[in-house]
């Protein structure tokens, strides 16, 4: 089952108060559904929880979410309380974007152990159980290998019941199967097991790999798959009259050929008509209806949003 198109913008940069307000209001006015903020220390200026709170305060209907919170940076009960509080104060306009964490340099600079991916994913699964317990509105206890909660009743309960939608991003089989079990929205990302963005990330995003990732999600989701929203953050999105020439110039930088680039799950290029056609085709083939751009190109792509959002 295809879901209606939704569009979001992942913001970045060191913005002043007035610049930020103007940006958030423009994102809302152009028909985007959600403002997203990354969660990093090394290449990100503004702290995501503050960004989301500010964005919710200055807009009326815009939803807010991290893309995504790294689970290892904060105890899940604390994150659950902060998100529930934001849900209350925003009148139910928050999603919880969360992942296992991947950027190795963040961990190293702050002295956080950068454990093997499997261990980080185990922690993420326990964290999701803690978060859901916190949002239940009832006293709960949890005892796992990584987290322990004893006779805790978390307040405030979120407005959205049973809780804000959960967005889990990932690129490998284990985390995508986990997302299939727990998430409402799943971000299909390059596999960043190397702890940094390398050429492998582009090669991991070609069409055949994107299709494989959706199969992993299906394995985890089972019968609930049709209820899930699938999301792609387009790191390369260009409005151009000659998509072939653009791809031929861009592809060698990523170690793939032009056709692989045009078919890659994180690349959009072409005229507005061609981009709309590509998104519609990918929704038919992959089921991807939740589309995220960056704040460097969201205005250029606004005609796509105007044409497709909600359809």
The 8 nearest C-alpha neighbors of each residue, nearest first, counted from 0:
[[1, 225, 2, 286, 226, 283, 224, 227],
 [2, 0, 286, 3, 282, 283, 288, 287],
 [1, 3, 288, 4, 0, 228, 286, 287],
 [4, 2, 309, 310, 288, 5, 1, 308],
 [3, 5, 288, 308, 309, 310, 289, 307],
 [6, 4, 289, 308, 32, 290, 288, 309],
 [5, 7, 290, 31, 32, 291, 289, 304],
 [6, 8, 33, 291, 31, 32, 34, 290],
 [7, 9, 292, 34, 293, 291, 35, 10],
 [10, 8, 35, 293, 36, 34, 294, 292],
 [9, 11, 294, 36, 293, 8, 35, 12],
 [12, 10, 43, 9, 294, 13, 36, 44],
 [11, 13, 14, 44, 43, 10, 45, 42],
 [12, 14, 44, 45, 15, 11, 43, 19],
 [15, 13, 19, 18, 12, 16, 17, 45],
 [14, 16, 18, 17, 19, 13, 20, 12],
 [15, 17, 19, 18, 20, 14, 21, 53],
 [16, 18, 20, 19, 15, 21, 14, 22],
 [19, 17, 15, 21, 16, 20, 14, 22],
 [18, 20, 22, 16, 17, 21, 14, 15],
 [19, 21, 17, 23, 22, 18, 24, 16],
 [20, 22, 18, 24, 19, 23, 25, 17],
 [21, 23, 19, 25, 20, 24, 18, 26],
 [24, 22, 26, 20, 25, 21, 54, 19],
 [23, 25, 27, 21, 26, 22, 28, 20],
 [24, 26, 28, 22, 27, 23, 21, 29],
 [27, 25, 23, 24, 29, 28, 31, 22],
 [26, 28, 24, 25, 29, 31, 30, 61],
 [27, 29, 25, 30, 26, 24, 31, 23],
 [30, 28, 26, 27, 31, 25, 301, 305],
 [31, 29, 28, 27, 32, 304, 305, 26],
 [30, 32, 6, 7, 27, 26, 29, 33],
 [31, 33, 7, 6, 61, 62, 5, 30],
 [34, 32, 62, 7, 63, 61, 31, 35],
 [35, 33, 63, 8, 7, 9, 62, 64],
 [34, 36, 9, 64, 65, 66, 8, 63],
 [35, 37, 65, 47, 9, 66, 10, 64],
 [38, 36, 66, 65, 67, 39, 47, 35],
 [39, 37, 68, 47, 67, 69, 36, 65],
 [40, 38, 43, 41, 37, 42, 105, 102],
 [39, 41, 43, 105, 42, 38, 44, 46],
 [40, 42, 43, 39, 105, 104, 44, 108],
 [41, 43, 40, 39, 44, 12, 105, 11],
 [44, 42, 39, 40, 41, 45, 11, 12],
 [43, 45, 13, 12, 42, 46, 11, 40],
 [44, 46, 43, 47, 13, 50, 12, 49],
 [45, 47, 49, 48, 50, 44, 38, 43],
 [48, 46, 50, 36, 49, 38, 51, 45],
 [49, 47, 51, 50, 46, 52, 65, 81],
 [48, 50, 52, 47, 51, 46, 53, 45],
 [51, 49, 47, 53, 48, 52, 54, 46],
 [52, 50, 54, 48, 49, 53, 63, 47],
 [51, 53, 49, 55, 50, 54, 56, 48],
 [52, 54, 56, 50, 55, 51, 49, 57],
 [55, 53, 51, 56, 57, 52, 23, 50],
 [54, 56, 52, 53, 58, 57, 89, 51],
 [55, 57, 53, 54, 58, 52, 89, 59],
 [56, 58, 54, 55, 53, 20, 59, 24],
 [59, 57, 55, 56, 61, 24, 60, 54],
 [58, 60, 61, 57, 55, 56, 27, 89],
 [59, 61, 58, 62, 92, 27, 32, 55],
 [62, 60, 33, 32, 27, 59, 58, 63],
 [61, 63, 33, 92, 93, 32, 34, 60],
 [64, 62, 34, 93, 33, 51, 35, 94],
 [65, 63, 35, 94, 96, 93, 95, 66],
 [64, 66, 67, 36, 96, 35, 68, 37],
 [67, 65, 37, 96, 36, 35, 64, 68],
 [66, 68, 65, 96, 97, 37, 98, 38],
 [69, 67, 97, 38, 65, 96, 70, 98],
 [70, 68, 100, 98, 71, 99, 72, 97],
 [69, 71, 99, 72, 98, 68, 100, 123],
 [72, 70, 69, 73, 100, 99, 74, 119],
 [71, 73, 70, 69, 74, 68, 111, 100],
 [74, 72, 71, 75, 70, 78, 77, 69],
 [73, 75, 77, 76, 78, 72, 71, 70],
 [76, 74, 78, 126, 77, 79, 130, 73],
 [77, 75, 79, 78, 74, 130, 80, 129],
 [78, 76, 80, 75, 79, 74, 81, 73],
 [77, 79, 75, 81, 76, 80, 82, 74],
 [78, 80, 76, 130, 82, 77, 81, 75],
 [81, 79, 83, 77, 78, 82, 84, 76],
 [80, 82, 84, 78, 83, 79, 85, 77],
 [81, 83, 85, 79, 84, 80, 86, 78],
 [84, 82, 157, 86, 80, 85, 81, 79],
 [85, 83, 81, 87, 86, 82, 80, 88],
 [84, 86, 82, 88, 87, 83, 89, 81],
 [85, 87, 91, 83, 89, 84, 93, 88],
 [88, 86, 84, 90, 85, 89, 158, 157],
 [87, 89, 85, 90, 86, 84, 91, 56],
 [90, 88, 86, 91, 92, 87, 85, 55],
 [91, 89, 87, 88, 92, 86, 158, 85],
 [90, 92, 86, 89, 158, 159, 93, 87],
 [91, 93, 62, 89, 90, 86, 63, 61],
 [94, 92, 63, 86, 62, 64, 91, 163],
 [95, 93, 164, 64, 163, 165, 96, 63],
 [96, 94, 165, 166, 64, 164, 97, 163],
 [95, 97, 166, 67, 65, 66, 167, 64],
 [98, 96, 68, 67, 167, 69, 95, 166],
 [99, 97, 69, 100, 167, 168, 70, 67],
 [98, 100, 120, 70, 119, 123, 69, 101],
 [101, 99, 69, 98, 70, 102, 71, 119],
 [100, 102, 194, 103, 191, 99, 192, 195],
 [103, 101, 194, 104, 105, 195, 100, 106],
 [102, 104, 194, 106, 105, 101, 107, 113],
 [103, 105, 107, 106, 102, 108, 41, 194],
 [106, 104, 103, 108, 107, 102, 40, 41],
 [105, 107, 111, 103, 104, 109, 108, 110],
 [108, 106, 104, 110, 109, 105, 111, 103],
 [107, 109, 105, 106, 110, 104, 111, 41],
 [110, 108, 106, 107, 111, 105, 104, 40],
 [109, 111, 107, 108, 106, 112, 105, 113],
 [110, 112, 106, 109, 113, 107, 108, 105],
 [113, 111, 114, 110, 106, 107, 109, 71],
 [114, 112, 106, 111, 103, 115, 107, 119],
 [113, 115, 112, 118, 119, 116, 117, 111],
 [114, 116, 118, 117, 119, 113, 120, 192],
 [117, 115, 119, 118, 120, 114, 192, 99],
 [118, 116, 120, 119, 115, 121, 173, 114],
 [117, 119, 121, 120, 116, 115, 114, 122],
 [120, 118, 122, 116, 121, 99, 117, 123],
 [119, 121, 123, 117, 122, 118, 99, 116],
 [122, 120, 118, 124, 123, 119, 117, 125],
 [123, 121, 119, 125, 120, 124, 126, 145],
 [122, 124, 120, 126, 121, 125, 99, 127],
 [125, 123, 127, 121, 126, 122, 120, 128],
 [124, 126, 128, 122, 127, 123, 129, 121],
 [127, 125, 123, 129, 75, 124, 128, 122],
 [126, 128, 130, 124, 129, 125, 131, 123],
 [127, 129, 125, 131, 126, 130, 132, 124],
 [130, 128, 132, 126, 127, 131, 133, 125],
 [131, 129, 127, 133, 79, 132, 128, 75],
 [130, 132, 134, 128, 133, 129, 127, 135],
 [133, 131, 129, 135, 130, 134, 128, 139],
 [134, 132, 130, 153, 131, 135, 129, 79],
 [133, 135, 131, 132, 136, 156, 162, 130],
 [136, 134, 132, 137, 133, 131, 161, 156],
 [137, 135, 134, 156, 153, 152, 133, 138],
 [138, 136, 135, 152, 139, 153, 133, 132],
 [137, 139, 152, 151, 150, 136, 140, 153],
 [140, 138, 150, 151, 137, 132, 152, 141],
 [139, 141, 149, 148, 150, 151, 142, 138],
 [140, 142, 148, 147, 149, 143, 139, 129],
 [143, 141, 147, 146, 148, 140, 144, 149],
 [144, 142, 146, 145, 147, 141, 125, 148],
 [143, 145, 146, 142, 147, 122, 125, 121],
 [144, 146, 143, 122, 147, 125, 142, 121],
 [147, 145, 143, 144, 142, 148, 125, 141],
 [146, 148, 142, 141, 143, 149, 145, 140],
 [149, 147, 141, 140, 142, 151, 146, 150],
 [148, 150, 140, 151, 141, 147, 139, 142],
 [151, 149, 140, 139, 138, 152, 148, 141],
 [152, 150, 138, 139, 149, 153, 140, 148],
 [153, 151, 138, 137, 139, 154, 136, 133],
 [154, 152, 133, 151, 155, 136, 134, 80],
 [155, 153, 156, 152, 80, 136, 133, 83],
 [154, 156, 157, 83, 84, 153, 80, 87],
 [155, 157, 154, 136, 134, 83, 158, 153],
 [158, 156, 83, 159, 86, 162, 87, 155],
 [159, 157, 87, 91, 86, 160, 156, 90],
 [158, 160, 162, 163, 157, 91, 161, 86],
 [161, 159, 162, 158, 157, 163, 134, 135],
 [160, 162, 159, 135, 134, 163, 157, 131],
 [163, 161, 160, 159, 157, 134, 164, 158],
 [162, 164, 94, 159, 93, 165, 95, 160],
 [163, 165, 94, 183, 95, 162, 166, 184],
 [166, 164, 95, 182, 183, 96, 94, 184],
 [165, 167, 96, 184, 185, 182, 95, 183],
 [168, 166, 185, 97, 98, 178, 96, 182],
 [169, 167, 186, 98, 185, 187, 188, 166],
 [170, 168, 188, 174, 187, 175, 171, 186],
 [169, 171, 190, 188, 189, 187, 175, 172],
 [170, 172, 190, 173, 174, 175, 169, 212],
 [173, 171, 175, 215, 174, 176, 212, 170],
 [172, 174, 176, 175, 171, 177, 120, 117],
 [173, 175, 177, 176, 172, 171, 169, 178],
 [176, 174, 178, 216, 177, 172, 173, 169],
 [175, 177, 219, 216, 179, 173, 178, 174],
 [178, 176, 174, 180, 175, 179, 219, 173],
 [179, 177, 175, 182, 181, 180, 176, 167],
 [178, 180, 220, 219, 216, 176, 177, 181],
 [179, 181, 220, 177, 219, 178, 182, 176],
 [180, 182, 178, 179, 177, 183, 165, 127],
 [183, 181, 178, 165, 184, 166, 167, 179],
 [182, 184, 227, 165, 164, 166, 228, 185],
 [185, 183, 166, 228, 182, 227, 229, 165],
 [186, 184, 229, 167, 166, 168, 230, 187],
 [185, 187, 168, 230, 231, 188, 167, 229],
 [188, 186, 231, 169, 170, 230, 168, 185],
 [189, 187, 170, 169, 186, 190, 168, 231],
 [188, 190, 170, 200, 203, 204, 191, 201],
 [189, 191, 170, 171, 192, 200, 188, 203],
 [192, 190, 193, 194, 189, 195, 101, 196],
 [191, 193, 194, 190, 101, 116, 195, 171],
 [194, 192, 191, 195, 196, 197, 103, 101],
 [195, 193, 103, 102, 101, 192, 191, 196],
 [194, 196, 193, 102, 197, 191, 103, 101],
 [195, 197, 200, 191, 198, 194, 193, 199],
 [198, 196, 199, 200, 195, 201, 193, 191],
 [199, 197, 253, 200, 201, 254, 202, 196],
 [198, 200, 202, 197, 201, 203, 196, 253],
 [199, 201, 203, 189, 198, 202, 197, 196],
 [202, 200, 204, 203, 199, 198, 253, 205],
 [201, 203, 199, 204, 200, 205, 255, 198],
 [202, 204, 200, 201, 189, 205, 208, 199],
 [205, 203, 201, 264, 263, 202, 189, 208],
 [206, 204, 263, 208, 207, 202, 203, 259],
 [205, 207, 263, 209, 262, 208, 264, 210],
 [206, 208, 210, 209, 205, 211, 204, 263],
 [209, 207, 211, 210, 206, 205, 204, 203],
 [208, 210, 206, 212, 211, 207, 204, 264],
 [209, 211, 207, 213, 208, 212, 206, 214],
 [212, 210, 208, 214, 209, 213, 207, 215],
 [213, 211, 215, 209, 214, 210, 208, 216],
 [212, 214, 216, 210, 215, 211, 217, 209],
 [213, 215, 217, 211, 212, 216, 218, 210],
 [216, 214, 212, 218, 213, 217, 176, 172],
 [215, 217, 179, 176, 213, 175, 219, 214],
 [218, 216, 220, 214, 219, 215, 221, 224],
 [219, 217, 215, 216, 220, 221, 176, 214],
 [220, 218, 176, 179, 180, 216, 217, 221],
 [221, 219, 179, 180, 217, 224, 223, 218],
 [220, 222, 223, 217, 218, 219, 224, 179],
 [221, 223, 224, 220, 225, 217, 226, 219],
 [222, 224, 220, 221, 226, 225, 227, 179],
 [225, 223, 220, 226, 227, 222, 221, 217],
 [226, 224, 227, 223, 0, 222, 1, 228],
 [225, 227, 224, 223, 228, 183, 0, 2],
 [228, 226, 183, 224, 225, 184, 229, 223],
 [227, 229, 184, 185, 183, 230, 289, 288],
 [230, 228, 287, 185, 184, 289, 288, 186],
 [229, 231, 289, 186, 287, 290, 185, 187],
 [232, 230, 290, 187, 186, 233, 291, 289],
 [231, 233, 291, 234, 292, 290, 265, 230],
 [234, 232, 265, 235, 292, 266, 236, 291],
 [233, 235, 265, 232, 236, 266, 292, 293],
 [236, 234, 266, 233, 267, 265, 237, 268],
 [237, 235, 267, 268, 266, 233, 234, 238],
 [236, 238, 268, 239, 267, 235, 269, 296],
 [237, 239, 269, 270, 268, 271, 236, 240],
 [240, 238, 269, 270, 241, 242, 237, 268],
 [239, 241, 270, 269, 242, 238, 268, 245],
 [242, 240, 239, 243, 244, 245, 269, 270],
 [241, 243, 269, 245, 244, 268, 239, 246],
 [242, 244, 246, 245, 241, 247, 257, 261],
 [245, 243, 247, 246, 242, 241, 248, 257],
 [244, 246, 242, 248, 243, 247, 249, 241],
 [245, 247, 257, 249, 243, 248, 244, 250],
 [248, 246, 257, 244, 245, 249, 250, 243],
 [247, 249, 245, 246, 250, 244, 251, 257],
 [250, 248, 246, 247, 251, 252, 245, 253],
 [249, 251, 255, 257, 252, 256, 253, 246],
 [252, 250, 254, 253, 255, 249, 256, 248],
 [253, 251, 250, 254, 249, 255, 198, 248],
 [254, 252, 198, 251, 250, 255, 201, 202],
 [253, 255, 251, 252, 198, 250, 256, 202],
 [256, 254, 250, 253, 251, 259, 260, 202],
 [255, 257, 259, 250, 258, 260, 251, 254],
 [256, 258, 247, 246, 260, 250, 259, 261],
 [259, 257, 261, 260, 256, 262, 246, 243],
 [258, 260, 262, 256, 257, 261, 205, 263],
 [261, 259, 257, 263, 258, 262, 250, 256],
 [262, 260, 258, 259, 263, 257, 266, 246],
 [261, 263, 259, 260, 206, 205, 258, 264],
 [264, 262, 205, 260, 206, 204, 266, 265],
 [263, 265, 204, 266, 205, 206, 209, 262],
 [264, 266, 233, 263, 234, 235, 232, 204],
 [267, 265, 235, 263, 233, 264, 236, 261],
 [268, 266, 236, 235, 237, 274, 261, 233],
 [269, 267, 237, 242, 236, 238, 274, 239],
 [270, 268, 242, 239, 238, 273, 274, 240],
 [269, 271, 273, 272, 239, 238, 240, 274],
 [270, 272, 274, 273, 275, 303, 269, 238],
 [271, 273, 275, 270, 274, 276, 269, 303],
 [274, 272, 276, 270, 269, 275, 271, 277],
 [273, 275, 277, 271, 276, 272, 269, 270],
 [274, 276, 278, 272, 273, 277, 303, 271],
 [275, 277, 273, 279, 274, 278, 280, 272],
 [278, 276, 274, 280, 275, 279, 281, 273],
 [277, 279, 281, 275, 280, 276, 282, 274],
 [280, 278, 282, 276, 281, 277, 275, 283],
 [279, 281, 283, 277, 282, 278, 276, 284],
 [282, 280, 284, 278, 283, 285, 279, 277],
 [281, 283, 286, 287, 279, 285, 280, 284],
 [282, 284, 280, 281, 286, 285, 279, 1],
 [283, 285, 281, 282, 286, 280, 287, 210],
 [286, 284, 281, 282, 287, 283, 210, 213],
 [285, 287, 282, 283, 1, 284, 288, 229],
 [288, 286, 282, 229, 285, 230, 289, 281],
 [287, 289, 4, 282, 2, 229, 290, 286],
 [290, 288, 230, 5, 4, 6, 287, 229],
 [291, 289, 6, 231, 230, 232, 5, 288],
 [290, 292, 232, 7, 8, 6, 233, 231],
 [291, 293, 8, 233, 297, 232, 9, 7],
 [294, 292, 9, 8, 295, 296, 297, 10],
 [293, 295, 10, 297, 296, 8, 9, 292],
 [296, 294, 293, 297, 298, 292, 10, 299],
 [297, 295, 299, 298, 294, 293, 300, 292],
 [296, 298, 300, 294, 299, 292, 293, 301],
 [299, 297, 301, 300, 296, 29, 294, 295],
 [300, 298, 296, 297, 301, 238, 302, 237],
 [299, 301, 297, 298, 303, 302, 296, 304],
 [300, 302, 304, 298, 303, 299, 297, 305],
 [303, 301, 305, 304, 300, 306, 271, 299],
 [304, 302, 306, 301, 300, 305, 307, 275],
 [305, 303, 301, 308, 307, 302, 306, 30],
 [304, 306, 302, 303, 307, 308, 301, 30],
 [305, 307, 303, 304, 302, 308, 275, 310],
 [306, 308, 304, 310, 305, 303, 4, 309],
 [309, 307, 4, 304, 5, 310, 305, 306],
 [308, 310, 3, 4, 307, 5, 2, 306],
 [309, 3, 307, 308, 4, 306, 2, 5]]
